[in-house]
Amino acid sequence: MERMQNLKVLIIGDTILDEYQIASTLGKSSKDPILALKYQSHELYAGGALAVANHVANLAGEVTLLTMLGEKERYENFIREKLDSKVSPHFFTRPKGPTTLKRRFIDSYSLNKVM
């Protein structure tokens, strides 16, 4: 484990932001075959290569991250805030596209994924 602190690690991967929309289930909609939900809150997490880089930073001495952010909806400030201080990020831009965002809807009572 001590030798791992001297490692210089390069991580190449996709930036994925995981968004969880917390909602209470109201029941089935009377007009359509869908669930009716009432929004309560949301949480946003740094996933994909960002999560990997943060985990590796706990073990390695130096971590370099190469990843792609969207030209639209970059979330760069959020991402930089969530990265470990030992991670040196290098962002490339996906022209005309957003940063990948996975949105899930969670039932607030059971914490099960609804969608």
C-alpha positions in Angstrom: 0.0 0.0 0.0 2.8 2.4 0.8 4.3 2.0 -2.7 1.0 3.0 -4.2 1.5 6.5 -2.9 4.3 7.0 -5.4 2.2 6.0 -8.4 1.3 8.4 -11.1 -2.0 7.3 -12.6 -3.7 8.3 -15.8 -7.5 7.9 -16.1 -9.2 8.2 -19.4 -13.0 7.9 -19.4 -16.5 9.4 -19.7 -17.8 12.0 -17.4 -21.2 11.0 -16.1 -23.2 13.1 -13.7 -25.7 11.1 -11.7 -28.8 13.1 -10.8 -31.4 11.7 -8.4 -34.9 13.3 -8.4 -36.5 12.4 -5.1 -40.3 12.3 -5.3 -43.3 10.9 -3.4 -45.5 8.6 -5.4 -49.1 9.9 -5.7 -50.4 6.9 -7.7 -51.4 6.1 -11.2 -52.5 9.0 -13.4 -56.2 8.8 -14.2 -55.7 9.9 -17.8 -52.5 8.1 -18.8 -50.9 4.8 -17.9 -48.1 6.5 -15.9 -47.1 7.1 -12.3 -47.9 10.5 -10.8 -45.0 11.9 -8.7 -44.6 14.9 -6.5 -41.1 16.4 -6.6 -39.4 16.8 -3.2 -35.7 17.4 -3.9 -32.7 16.3 -6.1 -29.1 15.3 -5.6 -26.3 15.5 -8.1 -23.2 13.3 -7.9 -19.9 13.1 -9.9 -19.9 9.6 -11.5 -18.1 7.7 -14.2 -14.5 8.6 -14.7 -14.9 11.4 -12.0 -15.8 8.8 -9.3 -12.9 6.5 -10.5 -10.4 9.4 -10.3 -11.6 10.3 -6.8 -11.2 6.7 -5.5 -7.8 6.3 -7.1 -6.7 9.6 -5.5 -7.2 8.0 -2.1 -4.4 5.5 -3.0 -2.1 7.0 -5.6 0.2 10.0 -5.2 -0.8 11.7 -8.4 -3.9 11.3 -10.7 -4.4 12.8 -14.1 -7.9 12.7 -15.6 -8.7 13.0 -19.3 -12.4 13.3 -20.0 -14.9 14.9 -22.2 -17.5 17.6 -21.2 -20.2 18.9 -23.4 -20.1 22.3 -25.1 -23.6 22.9 -23.7 -24.4 22.2 -20.1 -20.7 21.6 -19.1 -21.2 21.6 -15.3 -17.4 22.4 -15.1 -17.6 24.3 -11.9 -19.6 21.6 -10.2 -17.1 18.9 -11.5 -14.0 20.8 -10.4 -15.6 21.3 -6.9 -16.2 17.6 -6.6 -12.8 16.3 -7.7 -10.2 15.4 -5.1 -7.4 18.0 -4.9 -4.9 15.3 -6.0 -6.7 14.9 -9.3 -5.4 17.0 -12.2 -8.3 17.3 -14.8 -7.9 17.9 -18.5 -11.2 18.5 -20.2 -12.0 18.0 -23.9 -15.1 19.5 -25.4 -17.9 17.5 -27.2 -19.0 20.0 -29.8 -22.8 20.8 -29.8 -23.5 18.3 -27.1 -24.1 18.3 -23.3 -22.1 16.6 -20.6 -23.6 13.2 -20.0 -26.3 13.3 -17.3 -28.1 10.2 -16.0 -31.4 11.2 -14.3 -33.2 8.7 -12.0 -36.4 9.2 -10.2 -36.5 7.8 -6.6 -39.5 7.1 -4.4 -38.9 9.0 -1.2 -40.6 6.4 1.0 -39.0 3.1 -0.3 -35.9 4.7 -1.9 -36.6 2.4 -4.9 -36.0 3.7 -8.5 -39.2 4.5 -10.1 -37.8 5.5 -13.5 
